[in-house]
Amino acid sequence: MNGLDNLNYLKANNKEIYEKMKGYKPRNVFEQVKMDGKVIDLKKDADTGACFIHGGPEQIKEEAEKLIAAQKEMIKEDSHVLFYGMGLGYHIEKFIELYPKQPYSIFEPSMEIFHHLLNNRSISFVERARGFFLGEIGKDTQLHADALASQLGGRVAVIPLPSYELLYPEEYADFLGALKASFERKRLNLVTLANNQMNWIRNSIINFPATFTTPNILKKKNHFHDRPAIIVAAGPSLQEELENLKYIKENRLAYIFAVGSANKPLIQAGIYPDAVCSFEPQSVNQHVFKEIVEKEIKEIPMIFGSSICHQTLSKYPGQKLHLLINTRDPISRLYARNTDGTLPETVNDAYSIAIVAYQMLMKLGCSPIILVGQNLAFRKGQYYAKGISYDWRDADLSEEELKKQYIPVEDVDGEWIETDASLNEMRILLENYIEMNQKETINSTKGGAKIKGTSFVELIDVIHSRLKNPCTADKWKTEEDEGYSKEFFVEASTKLEKEKTKFFSQERELLKGIEKAKKLVENRKSAGSINHSVQKLNSLYKEWTQNYFYKEIASALNPLGYEVFAEKMKKAREVTLFHRQRSEMIAAMEQYIKKCYDDAKAIDEILTAAHEKVRSQLKN
């Protein structure tokens, strides 16, 4: 690969990083070190002298070998290696040479170093990485850590490039702290994740025929670029802004996107937003749009996340457009390609639909983005705006809830208000995305939590100062786009069906091997015969985990199961009594494999049905 090849690879496979890099101008912090006319290293002058990224031209190969050799104890069979900093990639290439089947991800914190890599060496090792994240020193650290933690499971071995520890000691320490915090939150959420993961993937499969045949909203940027857009959330302050929102809608002064339950008070006030947005996978999500469904309101489009509750999607009477949720929807990642072969643009999963909607408007280029009803805290004993009530949650806090201790946060007027852990997490994540956005964000939520990166301006003042002229149109709703590649879907779905059949066959062989090994241990056979059986079992297990269906679907269905399996195997290795150790290891493997089998069987038929439905749509 040359520089152009590298950029073309990114354009086809990682559009977000491609967009970051195509217009990037380096600050020339690093000096190129050349040999025979080729760039072989980078150098930066520091207080302690010149610092080479890879140790200098005479030591490149040796340094790469030493680095990987030094990490030998950390690189276990069940480890996922995370490289902090790739420099020009020598150490990662050595790692691949020594551990060709070991999973790894990369976090590169310096856009300037990546710029030099792109223009001077092949990035083929990036293709093999499970995940690749590009940051910029000191920016969005927690956001990147959260994204990494969402993709990594089991034992994670972080391997920093030593020069990065020298050049960026504080940033590296911050990154480790952020990653630790992300994993702690992930562990707290593991039970929820286990319950929701099947929902997410099941919904993604059932929804895929709709996802494949509806427009992707992110392909309509020309209609929204530099146009003002309002995210209307369901916080207590919404009720004070209904007249202002009606005026904005009637005079086409900004696009209005309702998130969550905000559609209810809007419709009660006679305001039809330009679209409602939803992505929650739980079945209770159906109640959010109850009035729209019962009254058969067809004038309001829904922009749905691809893993939305499938009943919500099938019942919704209006036009539908979609967003691809990258970390929760493996189906679209496998099957959806633009007609030019590139990956479609996606958004990240988040704690709330408001944050997903903010990412959407950010990618559409809307400016300014205006937040209304985004209280992210309680207000005068209220959780929701008036007009929103469910069996499980009223607009007002209950007497029992009012007695609890909450988190104090500063509001937009500099006063202290109370919020809970969930709303506070939403605020922090929203602030991270606002920091990333190059466009202006205005917070027009009266009495809401202060949101870093925004200016607080009351909505009436925004109307008078910023929203003076009509600027919205409906053409985005009717304009057709080219959709996704039909040929790619047929090829990819055929491959997955074939690998699914192979997966179940391999699983049956594995379970036979487990039964044989269990009997040897139970009958207290010799260590040699047991070890021989276990080695054969491990070989079958490795082959099974290389199966395409396992890697892309079955393992994603059962993230908690793998966490438990990895922990049990770790504890079993510490057992000193031979037969007991082998018994515990075999039992842990059996439990995990059977859980994977049960989960895979649960989606087997709906996956095949989704394939057949899309193929039928393609014929018509």
VENQUI-V511176 format. One record per run of one state. SS is the DSSP state (h for helix, s for strand, l for the rest). FROM is the first residue (numbers start at 0). LEN is the number of residues. If there is no record, write none. Layout:
SS;FROM;LEN
SS;FROM;LEN
This chain:
l;0;2
h;2;11
l;13;1
h;14;8
l;22;8
s;30;5
l;35;2
s;37;9
l;46;2
s;48;4
l;52;7
h;59;11
l;70;8
s;78;6
l;84;5
h;89;9
l;98;5
s;103;5
l;108;2
h;110;10
l;120;3
h;123;4
l;127;3
s;130;4
l;134;1
s;135;1
l;136;2
s;138;1
l;139;1
h;140;11
l;151;3
s;154;6
l;160;1
h;161;6
l;167;1
h;168;20
l;188;1
h;189;24
l;213;1
s;214;2
h;216;3
l;219;1
h;220;3
l;223;5
s;228;4
l;232;3
h;235;15
l;250;4
s;254;5
l;259;2
h;261;7
l;268;6
s;274;4
l;278;4
h;282;12
l;294;6
s;300;5
l;305;4
h;309;6
l;315;4
s;319;4
l;323;1
s;324;1
l;325;4
h;329;6
l;335;1
s;336;2
l;338;4
s;342;1
l;343;3
s;346;1
l;347;5
h;352;12
l;364;4
s;368;4
l;372;6
s;378;1
l;379;2
s;381;1
l;382;13
s;395;1
l;396;2
h;398;4
l;402;4
s;406;5
l;411;4
s;415;4
l;419;1
h;420;16
l;436;4
s;440;3
l;443;5
s;448;1
l;449;5
s;454;2
l;456;2
h;458;7
l;465;9
h;474;4
l;478;5
s;483;1
l;484;1
h;485;37
l;522;4
h;526;19
l;545;2
h;547;10
l;557;1
h;558;15
l;573;4
h;577;42
l;619;1
